[in-house]
Amino acid sequence: MEPEALAAFRQAGHLGARATWPAERARVVVLAREDAPFCEALRRAGADPVVVPATSTAADILACDPAAVCAWSDGPAPSAWRELDVLVDHGVAWQRASREGRHVLVEPVAGEVRHRDVVARRLAAAGSGHRHLAEFWAQHDTGEALHGDEDADPSDLALVAALLVNDLRAWALGSRSGESAFHPLPLPVDRRLRVVDLDTGAISDHPVLPVPASAP
């Protein structure tokens, strides 16, 4: 028999027992040019990833019958992501991450907080600099290379993939808190904007709420 102390550690989740990714939520569409690390990480976690072109429309994506969509931009978020917010209305979990310089923004898995909400909240938080931030996004949207030749390297992508897969796993298992013995008071994964410093590995979590429809 298992020693009592070991059994207690197992029950508390310290021995690495991993819950199985539910089959009904396994189909994940990957919307990224650098898809390999994301697909590999999703498969290893038990999901069933399907790659589609980064320029796919909502109709194209829905034709794949996904449970979730994972989008990555090696640069600021493209404006087309706002149009893909409609995926949520079809019951699809909508996940996004983008890189701005040496920082990656991991947005909440929508849910309630969609990409347009994150955009609006960031512009509001920028205060008088909101026009500069909007211009920065717009330049990238027209194909402007804002980070020169310095694309995300394999270690950057591996870190981002791990964070995205962990959030999608929490969604697939029906957990929004991410609470554990080592992290008892986390922000809910569907209300959290996560900023990752690629140079130091530091991660900072910021609460984000939906923007009311009545907001200007």
Secondary structure, DSSP 8 states (H G I E B T S, - for coil): ---HHHHHHHHTTTT-------GGG-EEEEE-SS-HHHHHHHHHHT-EEEEE-TT--HHHHHTT--SEEEEEESSS--THHHHGGGGGGGT-EEEEEEEETTEEEE---BSSS-HHHHHHHHHHHTGGGHHHHHHHHHHHHTT--TTTT----HHHHHHHHHHHHHHHHHHHTT-SS---SS-SS---GGGEEEEEETTT--EEEEE-----TT--
